[in-house]
Amino acid sequence: MNENRYPTARDLATAPWRTSTRSQTSNCVEVAPLRTGPAAVALRDSKDRGGPVLLFNRAGWLGFITGAKNGQFDLN
């Protein structure tokens, strides 16, 4: 992947996706570190692997993780 472009569909298809060992069978997301470019991390729904992907730079990913740990995105 080139440092000056966002990942292509092919880049995302071959990315090393992983699911948390704490994920539930019907409620999972997958994350993949990206090697270069402005996006450092990709996130997708494990039930829709061909669907939309969220791309985060390093600071955005750290903010997302912090917010998730603090309950910022809880629906209750």
URQUI-V922215 format. One record per residue. RES is the residue in three letters. SS is DSSP state (alpha for helix, beta for strand, coil for the rest). Layout:
# URQUI-V922215
RES,SS  RES,SS
This chain:
# URQUI-V922215
MET,coil  ASN,coil  GLU,coil  ASN,coil  ARG,coil  TYR,coil  PRO,coil  THR,coil  ALA,alpha  ARG,alpha  ASP,alpha  LEU,alpha  ALA,alpha  THR,coil  ALA,coil  PRO,coil  TRP,coil  ARG,beta  THR,beta  SER,coil  THR,coil  ARG,coil  SER,coil  GLN,beta  THR,coil  SER,coil  ASN,beta  CYS,coil  VAL,beta  GLU,beta  VAL,beta  ALA,beta  PRO,beta  LEU,coil  ARG,coil  THR,coil  GLY,coil  PRO,coil  ALA,coil  ALA,coil  VAL,beta  ALA,beta  LEU,beta  ARG,beta  ASP,beta  SER,coil  LYS,coil  ASP,coil  ARG,coil  GLY,coil  GLY,coil  PRO,coil  VAL,beta  LEU,beta  LEU,beta  PHE,beta  ASN,coil  ARG,alpha  ALA,alpha  GLY,alpha  TRP,alpha  LEU,alpha  GLY,alpha  PHE,alpha  ILE,alpha  THR,alpha  GLY,alpha  ALA,alpha  LYS,alpha  ASN,coil  GLY,coil  GLN,coil  PHE,coil  ASP,coil  LEU,coil  ASN,coil
